[in-house]
């Protein structure tokens, strides 16, 4: 893979049949910039140095490894505005929001109440149940915000992403979701490694998404 962070990728790779919004945005940019792009039937067919776009299984298949989620890294702890914890056993204190703590998308995050019949094995990332009115995703690369887009809440207003008074760690790459609580406070929803995250900008803004994916790909490959 090129070592120059400003150099273009060797190519972009998606799973055959994947035509989601983020793939369209990325491939539109690749066409405009004449960057190779291709759909593959299997991660094993993706050439070395190509940047994958797609779901968790696809990207981790190309990477050849999984990353353990860190939904609330230390530099974002003060933004949680609620109690969170991890545990191995199924929770008995209900209701609670939980999601898998060991890998991304082993199951979708869910609020579990007294009436729930859902059962999964741990470990779990748990949180007090709160209500988010609006939600935004911030795309970070090398410690700076490349873009921030609303993705859930009041579709009539779709408010612009709040300007956050914080310094992002230099060199950190990832996606960070923030939301407005029913109390009016802005709070962290979760952080995510820089892959398998939907693009909430326009298709024509694929250049920004491509920049984020490329920086993230290099960041991931440099992690121990």
C-alpha positions in Angstrom: 0.0 0.0 0.0 1.3 3.5 -0.8 3.0 5.1 2.2 2.2 8.7 1.1 -1.1 9.6 2.9 -2.0 12.0 0.1 -1.6 9.3 -2.6 -4.7 7.7 -4.1 -5.6 4.1 -3.3 -4.7 1.3 -5.6 -8.4 0.6 -5.9 -11.8 0.3 -4.1 -13.5 -3.1 -3.6 -17.1 -3.9 -2.7 -18.9 -7.2 -2.4 -20.7 -8.3 -5.5 -24.3 -7.2 -5.4 -23.7 -4.5 -2.8 -25.3 -1.3 -4.2 -25.9 0.6 -0.9 -25.6 4.4 -0.7 -22.0 4.4 0.5 -20.8 2.1 -2.3 -22.5 4.4 -4.8 -20.9 7.5 -3.3 -17.4 5.9 -3.3 -17.7 4.4 -6.8 -19.0 7.8 -8.2 -15.8 9.4 -6.8 -13.6 6.6 -8.1 -15.1 7.1 -11.6 -14.6 10.8 -11.5 -11.0 10.4 -10.4 -10.3 7.3 -12.6 -9.5 5.1 -9.6 -9.9 1.4 -10.2 -13.1 0.0 -8.5 -14.6 -3.5 -8.7 -17.1 -5.8 -7.1 -15.8 -9.2 -5.9 -17.5 -12.4 -5.0 -15.2 -13.1 -2.1 -12.7 -11.1 0.1 -10.1 -13.5 -1.1 -10.3 -12.1 -4.5 -9.5 -8.5 -3.5 -6.0 -7.5 -4.6 -3.6 -6.4 -1.9 -3.6 -2.7 -1.3 -7.2 -2.2 -2.4 -9.5 -0.5 0.1 -12.8 -2.3 0.9 -16.2 -0.7 1.4 -19.1 -2.7 2.8 -20.4 -4.4 5.9 -18.5 -5.7 8.8 -18.0 -9.2 7.5 -16.8 -8.0 4.1 -14.2 -5.5 5.4 -12.9 -7.8 8.2 -12.7 -10.6 5.6 -10.5 -8.4 3.4 -8.5 -7.3 6.4 -8.0 -10.8 7.6 -8.7 -9.8 11.2 -11.4 -8.4 13.6 -11.2 -5.4 15.9 -12.6 -5.3 19.4 -15.1 -2.4 19.7 -14.2 0.5 21.9 -17.5 2.3 22.0 -16.5 4.8 24.6 -12.7 5.5 24.3 -11.1 7.5 27.2 -11.1 10.8 25.4 -14.9 10.6 24.9 -15.9 9.4 28.4 -17.0 12.8 29.6 -19.6 12.9 26.8 -21.5 9.8 27.8 -24.0 11.5 30.1 -25.2 8.1 31.4 -23.9 5.0 33.2 -22.2 2.4 31.0 -20.4 -0.9 31.8 -19.4 -4.2 30.4 -20.4 -7.6 31.8 -20.2 -11.3 30.8 -23.6 -12.5 31.9 -27.1 -11.7 30.7 -28.3 -8.6 32.6 -30.9 -9.0 35.4 -31.2 -5.2 36.1 -33.8 -4.1 33.5 -34.5 -2.2 31.3 -31.0 -1.9 29.8 -29.5 -1.2 26.4 -26.9 -3.7 25.4 -24.8 -4.7 22.4 -21.9 -7.1 21.9 -18.6 -6.0 23.5 -16.4 -8.5 21.8 -17.1 -7.8 18.1 -19.0 -5.5 15.8 -22.5 -6.5 14.7 -22.6 -10.0 16.4 -26.1 -8.8 17.1 -27.7 -5.4 16.8 -27.9 -3.2 19.9 -31.2 -3.5 21.6 -33.2 -2.3 24.7 -34.0 -5.3 26.9 -37.0 -5.1 29.2 -38.7 -7.4 31.6 -40.9 -8.8 28.8 -38.0 -9.6 26.5 -37.4 -13.2 25.5 -34.1 -12.3 23.7 -31.1 -14.2 24.9 -27.5 -13.8 23.7 -24.1 -14.8 25.1 -21.7 -12.2 26.5 -19.7 -10.2 26.8 -22.0 -7.2 26.6 -21.6 -3.4 26.5 -24.4 -2.1 28.7 -26.0 1.3 29.1 -28.7 3.0 31.0 -31.7 3.6 28.7 -31.9 7.2 27.4 -33.8 8.9 24.6 -32.0 10.5 21.7 -34.0 13.1 19.8 -31.5 13.6 17.0 -28.3 11.8 16.0 -25.2 12.7 14.0 -22.2 10.9 12.7 -18.8 12.5 12.7 -16.1 11.1 10.4 -12.6 11.6 11.8 -9.3 10.9 10.2 -5.9 11.8 11.7 -7.5 13.6 14.5 -9.7 16.0 12.5 -13.4 16.0 11.5 -13.7 15.4 7.8 -17.5 15.6 7.8 -20.5 15.3 10.1 -24.0 14.4 9.0 -27.4 14.0 10.7 -28.9 10.5 10.3 -31.8 9.9 12.7 -34.4 11.9 14.6 -36.8 14.6 13.3 -36.8 14.2 9.5 -38.6 17.6 9.2 -35.7 19.6 10.6 -32.6 17.4 10.0 -30.5 19.9 12.1 -26.9 20.5 11.3 -24.3 18.7 13.4 -23.4 20.6 16.6 -20.0 22.1 16.8 -18.3 20.2 19.6 -15.9 22.0 22.0 -13.2 19.4 22.2 -9.8 18.5 20.8 -9.6 15.2 18.9 -6.5 13.0 19.6 -3.9 13.4 16.8 -3.7 10.4 14.7 -7.0 8.9 15.7 -9.3 7.6 13.0 -12.9 6.5 13.3 -16.6 7.3 13.3 -18.2 8.9 16.4 -22.0 9.2 16.8 -23.4 11.9 19.0 -27.0 12.6 19.8 -29.2 15.2 21.5 -30.9 13.7 24.6 -34.5 14.4 25.6 -32.9 16.7 28.2 -31.3 18.8 25.5 -27.8 17.7 26.2 -25.4 16.5 23.5 -24.1 13.0 24.4 -21.9 10.3 22.9 -23.8 7.4 21.4 -20.8 5.4 20.4 -17.4 5.4 18.6 -16.5 2.9 15.9 -13.3 1.8 14.1 -13.0 3.5 10.6 -14.8 0.8 8.5 -18.2 -0.6 7.8 -19.9 2.7 8.7 -22.7 4.1 6.5 -22.2 7.4 4.6 -24.8 9.9 5.4 -23.6 12.6 3.0 -24.7 12.9 -0.6 -23.5 10.6 -3.3 -21.7 13.5 -4.9 -19.7 14.0 -1.7 -18.0 10.6 -2.1 -14.5 12.3 -2.2 -14.8 12.9 1.6 -16.0 9.4 2.3 -13.1 8.0 0.2 -10.6 10.1 2.1 -12.0 8.8 5.4 -11.9 5.2 4.2 -8.4 5.5 2.9 -7.0 7.1 6.0 -8.9 4.6 8.1 -7.6 1.7 6.1 -4.0 2.8 6.7 -4.8 3.4 10.4 -6.2 -0.1 10.8 -3.3 -1.7 9.0 -0.9 0.1 11.4 -2.6 -1.1 14.6 -1.0 -4.0 16.5 
